[in-house]
Amino acid sequence: MIRKSNNPRILPVIAVLILAVSAAAWEILDGVAAVVDDKIILISELESQIQLAALQQAINLSDSAAVDSIRRVFLNQMIDDKLVLIEASKDTSIKVTNKQVEEALDEQITRIKAQFPSEDAFLKQLTAEGLTLKTLRTRYREQIKNQILKESLLEKKLGMVSVSSGEVKEFYNNFRDSLPNKPAGVRLAQILLAPSPSKGVEDSLKELAERIDLRAKAGDDFAILAQTYSTDASGKNGGDLGWFQRGQMVPEFEKAAYALQPGDVSDVVKTRYGFHIIKCLQKKGEKIRASHILISYTPSESDFSETFKLADSLYNLLKNGADFAALARQYSHDDDSRDKGGDLGWFPQDQLFDEFRGPADSMEIGDISLPIKSDYGYHILKMLDKKGEEPLDFKANYGEIEQLAKRYKTQKELQTWLEQARKRYFIQVMI
């Protein structure tokens, strides 16, 4: 609730799909940008990549010198991409099943849909581009398969790359001045006051959840039940949460989900968000794909007003010297931080949830914020500590430096492999 969403903007997300499938439609009218062995790179494919980069990076397409420069960069990347695909297609140890492709395609479409306020909005966007969901899936299926092939080959060739402590030290010494700084951070504590339903309302919600649970277990279509009853945003997608792993869900939900086998439906599970009915769709090692139906309490403005009265009272107590940690332990509804006196730990300042970034920017150590309203209720924040950007320290930030060193070594090995592959295949640039 403190970290901001990582979801990208809708435009680039849908643009990725639309630009990707456009090349197939243009192929019969298109010219060839390059030939790699027996595969071609169409001019339209190259131009689509440039258009997408322009959307995402605000590149001025009227600047011919800049466009020519990125055209060469993208063309070289696309040649490398074809080389990886050719090598992957020839590797008989790599198998891609229809099930893998369909699962990956479902996952991708679900992520795209989640960027829109409703499924209707998503479908309208497709219609505006002359597409349907069926044609989108048909055109995108081959690209998904190729992507799985390429990822499998790269994992096989580069997945075991490791770095020794000596290599990490050498990397740090060589690139110390150009390594990214550790971002500015804040350590916050909070008291969360969430509007709560009355006992009668909570009992009614639980009874509704139990009735829906019985219907799901009796064989009613789970996706339709989710679309009809769930108060969660995933309801419009049939409750599909996609793939997740341990540590990504609240403990009660995670425990119930991991106890299920594919096809199973859980009993009603209570979390701080409400009452859940969970259906396990798939399992893959420690990852699980599940759907859920959430029956939750929607506070009224009157409920928020009552909650604000308590928040305002606590704020005044704090301004008069009351102990923040003690009040957090007594009143906060945040299960994760309450027993720690509200301590949320450190966050990069640029990853704070939007409602908290403004107050946090102006707070000094020891300051206490006015009550801040969010969808969860009212929050009172205390600035426990803060620090500005600072260079990575070898000992204190060894793990981050190790990952950077590993990424650098992996990139070097990939580049060496691609240079060797370029010598094994016929390549001709046509533009």
Summary of the structure (lengths in Angstrom):
residues: 431
radius of gyration: 26.2
end to end distance: 50.2
largest distance: 77.4
contacts: 1228
relative contact order: 0.13
helix: 55%
strand: 18%
